[in-house]
Amino acid sequence: MAPSRPLDPDKLMSFVFRAVSEVGATLNTALVVMGDELGYYRAMADGDALTPAELAERTATSEPYAREWLNAQAAGEFVDYDPTTRRFTLPAEHAAALVDQSSPAYLPGFFQLAHGTARDTRDIIAAARVGDGVGWHARDTDVHEGCERFFRTMYNGHLVAEWLPALEGVVDKLNRGASVADVGCGYGASTILMARTFPNSTFVGSDYHAGSIDIARSRAEQAGVADRVRFEVAPATSYSGNGYDLVTMFDCLHDMGDPVGAARHVKSTIADDGTWMIVEPMAGDHLEDNLNPVGRAYYGFSTLLCTPASLSQDVGLALGTQAGPARIKDVATAAGFRRFRAAASTPFNNVLEVRP
């Protein structure tokens, strides 16, 4: 047993109360998913001050559940409560983040991703004891859907307007007609967005998860871009094609077991004047750079989701969600790329430009 150390009672109680608030925050992840799926937030988006009974009526749900959900949301300052009228209001700014799917601040997918990730905690504990991994294909549906919903918001807000224009000469090529490989495409949100914007170009989206590719194909048909988009089931080390003008990887390189092997495959399939765009979660190169709310969330996902995914694959390099630009550059350099620069950023993403 470790020797006892002197305790500061005030610091102890300060930590206890902070830890209790973390329990509330943990439960709020499920409450946000509940509010999203039951339509509670949407029913409050107009700014009307509602009683629990009125919210239940608007959403065709049970009043006791609406009441307790509202109480919890008020305690967490997600909704405002007026004790004189006993009514609850969703502030406009909160509605932008919780209801408006066109808003770059839209967050329900992030909560859904966290909720699904936490469901597999027992599997992660077992894997951590022996160094095993847990692949993306084995994760809860909320992980796949939540990830796509969250990052689609980022792509819709930034990909066409900011990220692609930040790459040297890429938009001109796409407008004229370029060949693009979107590696690790998941449900195809990024692929379909680019195909909609650049109808003269052709796109191949690939992912090792067959279920995601099935959804991507269906969504491409629905979006009317199937004539210029093809999806295939393939790992990043062996997707098909060559001579690509642009290869993209959106928030997936750090999940790969063999990112250097994937980078070498990019090098072998990219045109001599092509561009490799790597979009990764926002991170600095040192732990102290990432000790902030975004870094905290991403380190949590790294522990429970991304590192296990990498460890489930060959090599299992386990870069982690907060790898940082320097480690990504090391991966690109090891594969033979010579030019590397930070092209753009948002609070949630780094955009890196890599060239042969």
Secondary structure, DSSP 8 states (H G I E B T S, - for coil): --------HHHHHHHHHHHHHHHHHHHHHHHHHHHHHHTHHHHHTT---B-HHHHHHHHT--HHHHHHHHHHHHHTTSSEEETTTTEEE--HHHHHHHT-TTSTT--HHHHHHHHHHHHTHHHHHHHHHHT----GGGS-HHHHHHHHHHHHHHHHHHIIIIIGGGSTTHHHHHHH--EEEEET-TTSHHHHHHHHH-TTSEEEEEES-HHHHHHHHHHHHHHT-TTTEEEEE--TTS-S---EEEEEEES-GGG-S-HHHHHHHHHHHEEEEEEEEEEEE---SSGGGG-SHHHHHHHHHIIIIIHHHHHTSSS-----TT--HHHHHHHHHHTT--EEEEEEE-SSEEEEEEE-
